[in-house]
Amino acid sequence: MNDDVRNIVLGVIAAGLSAAIGWLARTYLWNRRLRRKQAFFGLPENSESLLVVNREAGGPELTVMRHDVFALLELAALIKDCKAHAQVVAHDAAQQGFGERTEFCVGGPASNRRMAAHLHSLLPGIRVNVDAEPGPDRGAFQIGSERYRLEPGKGEYVLLARLTAGQRREARPVFLFCGQRAITNQAATRYLARNHERLSRKHGNNSFVLLLKVVNSQAYGPDVVELVGDVTRTAQTPLPAPAAPRNSHRAS
């Protein structure tokens, strides 16, 4: 074998080794990212999850609004990326306990009983005004001492939460997408899809509650979202009980 042939053979071998090492490195990094994603969402391979859907407020039938359908599609893509499976369940038909399967709960408490139960049990520091009568506080969020009012089409708020109960390693999280309007639910799911890696690095597998603001949805749809703040501690601290009314007694 002359020098030219030997150099060609060595070059081919070196190129093959480099390609194999590169492929192994990419595969390792891809698998590590997948495992982190699965851990964050509580979705190991072939696991089951629930998509809990609301109904359009005031409607007797299970009528999911268009933006909530888009939210479910965003979540379905995340679940598929984790190599897991999803079951769509109506909010008033979800009877399972907390932590059995990963749950994605979409919609405000006015149209989603399951969301109302989660807020009451897990986030006692939050109140959502569900009054049907028009007024400046309709749909407003109260988080601790702060109130966030709805400005339709201009400034709308949504809660994005990842919650776990207890210390069991096998307990699955519940994700809440509780918005003042359906378009804000979609905005929150899109925000999660785009930022889950950053959220995973910051919070790990711990609970968190974020308050997001959807800006000028009438022009930009669900795409322009601002992080108002991390309200986890406030949301998990019970609101003070309202003061009891004083009774005045007049001597007879």
HELIX and SHEET records of a PDB file:
HELIX    1   1 ASP A    3  PHE A   41  1                                  39    
HELIX    2   2 ARG A   66  ASP A   81  1                                  16    
HELIX    3   3 ARG A  113  LEU A  122  1                                  10    
HELIX    4   4 ALA A  182  HIS A  203  1                                  22    
HELIX    5   5 SER A  217  TYR A  220  1                                   4    
HELIX    6   6 THR A  232  GLN A  236  1                                   5    
SHEET    1   A 7 HIS A  85  ALA A  90  0                                        
SHEET    2   A 7 GLU A  48  VAL A  53  1                                        
SHEET    3   A 7 THR A 102  VAL A 106  1                                        
SHEET    4   A 7 VAL A 174  GLY A 179  1                                        
SHEET    5   A 7 GLY A 155  LEU A 163 -1                                        
SHEET    6   A 7 PHE A 208  VAL A 215 -1                                        
SHEET    7   A 7 VAL A 225  ASP A 230 -1                                        
SHEET    1   B 3 ILE A 126  VAL A 128  0                                        
SHEET    2   B 3 PHE A 141  ILE A 143 -1                                        
SHEET    3   B 3 GLU A 146  TYR A 148 -1                                        
END                                                                             
